Amino acid sequence: MKEKITKVNYKKRVKETQTIEGGFLALGFKRYITQYKIIENNFTSSIIRSTIKYEVDDKLSNLASIVNTKLVETLAKTVGKYLTEKKAPP
């Protein structure tokens, strides 16, 4: 799967990517876009809000049920674990 970054807003902490090859496009989706927004919860924690936007032909509407944010959840947990276990340099 190949994606291109279509939006980065450092001030609002938003990143948006669009799949340009493979992935859900290979299954028949016309468009597949993911958006990530980092929301500061407090000084030591943040929330990652992920949004998936997609377009699929009516004939393939049954494919919409396979779209979910499980991969994003796994990634967020992995990064969070890494950051909390990483020790500060001396």
Secondary structure, 3 states (H helix, E strand, C coil): CEEEEEEEECCCCEEEEEEEECHHHHCCEEEEEEEEEEEEEECCEEEEEEEEEEEECHHHHHHHHHCCCHHHHHHHHHHHHHHHHCCCCC
